[in-house]
Every structure is written in structure tokens, then in C-alpha cells.
């Protein structure tokens, strides 16, 4: 991997991420229009008795779009500001008191002082597996969460490197961006489901199109359109996440001046990253390593194409070359 400087990489990823995020509302609008087109087709009367298909579609879209975009905005605002509680309940995290583990507080405080950062909240997951993540949308809600296992099983240099990785996510505004992308994917899923159900229960007015074959074809088209749109949205989210992990690794190496410590920590984490409380894939992508079971062999290779994290072996190899 060509080294071009952390700030250059950050600027490039920020620009790419903004473009990706701008595509989410475009996808929502595009999918609403496509579904309006399908519904207009299903409801159309025999030729000579109806308005042109596009005219009906445009009228329907003009009526539906404000509700779709309004609902999307409401969902986004709720999810955006409630994300802290959603993530805590999805991971089983709780606040870590200073008296429970002064070691962690000392490491976090020293790193924050060295970078001129405000100290985030610190949470703990009572699980003996090794994992960690950062979350939050602003200085009031930024949080670093560590599993009990990662605190107990890493030495000071390794734990410091992991904390530095998570602080890099906060410093680079990765956590805010990832939460926004997670919300947009959820919004798109909601819009696709509502539109699909609308098509499913739309009455057919055209006798020439009421046969079972035509209905099946239209439902298949609707399903394919929804699946393609959802897949594109998910792949955009993955692209954001995968690029950011490499940048956070580099940021941790810069903060600690010890890239080998993070490489060693990642090697230990890869042996047991599975946090039992985490069952949601959208929350799982926040972790330093995906906390679920990973498939092996051909299935694992295919799955890696859609993984939210780059291969940990590749991350270790790059760190060892610093």
C-alpha cells in the first residue's frame, strides 16, 4: 500500500464518504419513483381509457414523494439522536467507573492529552471475548467501549494501541459518518418494504393484465428492483467502513508510535472477537473486528466481498511494515 500521509488519506476518504452519503437520498427518491411507476402500471385501464403511464406516475410521485422524504427525515432524526441508547442496548454496554479500572482511564487520558482531544465516555461490555468500538455523534456523546476480555488479556501497550484506534475513529469523525450511513440503510430498507407491500396489495384494473403470470412478473420486478437498491445501499455503507479501518489503524500507529503493539493486539483479538450480546450487523460494523462468527473456505471468501471490515491479516501486515 502506497503511503501518502494520514491527512491526505483522511481528506480523500472524507470526500469519497460525502459522495457516498449523498447517494443515499438519491436512491430513496429513485426507488420511490420506480415503485410509483409499477403501481401506475398495475392500476392502468385498457388503452384509450387512461392517461399516459408517465403522466400518472409523475402525479403519483408528486403526491407520495413529500410523505416518503418526510418519513425518511423523521426516522433519520430519531435514529440520529437516539443512537447512543440503541447501541448500548444492542451491545449490553454499561459505564465503566474509574474506581473499577484506573488503568483504562489513565491510558485514555494520556492519549487524549497528547492529541488535544476531549476525553470521551468509557463503557464496558461484560464479555470475556476481545473487542472494542467507538460511538457517538458529538463531544457530548463520544464513547469508547471495551470488552472485559480485551481489558484483562492485553498488556498496556496493546490496550493503548486499541484505545488509540478508537480515538482515531472519533478524531476523524468516522463514528458520526458510520452512524449516518447505518441510519440511511435502515431508512432505505423501510422505504423498500413499504413500497413492496403497496405493490403487493394494489388492485389491478386492467383485465388484460390480471392474469396470474402478469402479477407474478410484476412482483418479481418489484422484488428485484428493491433488492438491487438495497444491495447498493449496503455496499456503500461497507465501502465507508472498510476504508476507515485502515485509516484508524494508521492513526493509532501515529498516536502511540508503536504500530507493532496494535498488530499484536489485532492478532489476539482475531482469535476471539465474538461478543454474544451483539446480533445486529449494523452495530457489529462499529467494532474493531466484526464480533460475530466468520465463515471459512469458499463461503468465507465470498462473504468477505461484503464484509464491513478489511481482512485482519492484511491490517496486521500493513502495520508490521510501518
Secondary structure as the mmCIF struct_conf table of DSSP 4:
data_model
#
loop_
_struct_conf.conf_type_id
_struct_conf.id
_struct_conf.beg_label_comp_id
_struct_conf.beg_label_asym_id
_struct_conf.beg_label_seq_id
_struct_conf.end_label_comp_id
_struct_conf.end_label_asym_id
_struct_conf.end_label_seq_id
HELX_RH_AL_P HELX_RH_AL_P1 UNK A 6 UNK A 43
HELX_LH_PP_P HELX_LH_PP_P1 UNK A 44 UNK A 45
BEND BEND1 UNK A 46 UNK A 46
TURN_TY1_P TURN_TY1_P1 UNK A 47 UNK A 48
BEND BEND2 UNK A 49 UNK A 50
HELX_RH_AL_P HELX_RH_AL_P2 UNK A 53 UNK A 91
TURN_TY1_P TURN_TY1_P2 UNK A 92 UNK A 92
STRN STRN1 UNK A 93 UNK A 95
HELX_LH_PP_P HELX_LH_PP_P2 UNK A 96 UNK A 97
TURN_TY1_P TURN_TY1_P3 UNK A 98 UNK A 100
HELX_RH_AL_P HELX_RH_AL_P3 UNK A 102 UNK A 115
TURN_TY1_P TURN_TY1_P4 UNK A 116 UNK A 116
HELX_LH_PP_P HELX_LH_PP_P3 UNK A 117 UNK A 120
STRN STRN2 UNK A 121 UNK A 125
BEND BEND3 UNK A 128 UNK A 129
STRN STRN3 UNK A 132 UNK A 135
BEND BEND4 UNK A 137 UNK A 138
TURN_TY1_P TURN_TY1_P5 UNK A 139 UNK A 141
STRN STRN4 UNK A 143 UNK A 147
HELX_RH_AL_P HELX_RH_AL_P4 UNK A 148 UNK A 153
BEND BEND5 UNK A 154 UNK A 154
HELX_RH_AL_P HELX_RH_AL_P5 UNK A 156 UNK A 171
TURN_TY1_P TURN_TY1_P6 UNK A 172 UNK A 173
HELX_RH_AL_P HELX_RH_AL_P6 UNK A 174 UNK A 200
TURN_TY1_P TURN_TY1_P7 UNK A 201 UNK A 201
HELX_LH_PP_P HELX_LH_PP_P4 UNK A 202 UNK A 204
HELX_RH_3T_P HELX_RH_3T_P1 UNK A 207 UNK A 209
BEND BEND6 UNK A 211 UNK A 211
HELX_RH_AL_P HELX_RH_AL_P7 UNK A 212 UNK A 256
BEND BEND7 UNK A 257 UNK A 257
HELX_RH_AL_P HELX_RH_AL_P8 UNK A 259 UNK A 271
BEND BEND8 UNK A 272 UNK A 272
TURN_TY1_P TURN_TY1_P8 UNK A 276 UNK A 277
HELX_RH_AL_P HELX_RH_AL_P9 UNK A 281 UNK A 284
TURN_TY1_P TURN_TY1_P9 UNK A 285 UNK A 286
STRN STRN5 UNK A 287 UNK A 287
BEND BEND9 UNK A 288 UNK A 289
BEND BEND10 UNK A 292 UNK A 292
HELX_RH_AL_P HELX_RH_AL_P10 UNK A 297 UNK A 304
TURN_TY1_P TURN_TY1_P10 UNK A 305 UNK A 306
BEND BEND11 UNK A 308 UNK A 309
HELX_RH_AL_P HELX_RH_AL_P11 UNK A 312 UNK A 320
TURN_TY1_P TURN_TY1_P11 UNK A 321 UNK A 321
#
